[in-house]
């Protein structure tokens, strides 16, 4: 089902939590098993925590470091969220500088569309109005500190395609 939906939307890379894809390529590292269609391109898989994983790929355009995440939800304590983003920043900093960096996954957040102080990370097409929540602020602070763009906010999408 998910594969069909992702195919319709022409999504090439997705970070899905708690999904098993038998028959799509399997990589086992440190007791974790990853199912991946890009298996021949995978150089390294590094499970960092139960919420963060890094996969490094070698493609025709060069190396790509993909950091897949599952961020703490709103009801988690602030110190848990701050530890998550501190660890995520550390992991991002350790990726080779020449690599293309992609951070994706479930951030449990809406980024909003307010740009004040986040002009390089958030554009006018962000989703949601709760951009003042702890999760939203931590997410946007992380993106700004890593010089990353929140891609869903840079392009206007039809309503059925607006996801957080």
C-alpha positions, 0 to 999 in steps of 0.5 A: 500500500505505502509503496503504491502511494509513494510510487504515485507521488514519484517519491524515491527516498522515504524514511518510514518507521516501523515498516517491514518490506520483505523482498525489497533488499535487506541489510542487517547491521548491529541487530537492526534489519533495514529493507531497501531498494537502493541496496547496491548503492549503500556504502554504510548503515549506522544505527545511532539511537532508537530514533536516529539512523544514518545511511550513506549512499554512493550514486552517480552524482557522488555521496549522499548521507541520509539521516532518518529520524523519529523525533519525540512527540509533543507530550515528551519532556523538554529535556528529552526533546533537547537531547534528541536535537543535540544528538541529531546535530552531532550526527549531522556534523559527523557526516562528511562535508562533501556529501549531500546531506538529507535529514528526513523522517517523522519530526512530529512537528508543523514548521509553520510559515512564519520566517522571522529569524528563519528566512534561510530554513523556512519559506512561505509555504510551510504547513500548520499554524502551531509554529510556536510549539516547543517541537516546532521551535526546536525543529526550526532551530536545528534546521537553521543551525545546520544550514538546512532548508525545510523542503516542504515549506519551499514549494506550494503543494495542493492540500492533499500533498501537505504533510508534516 
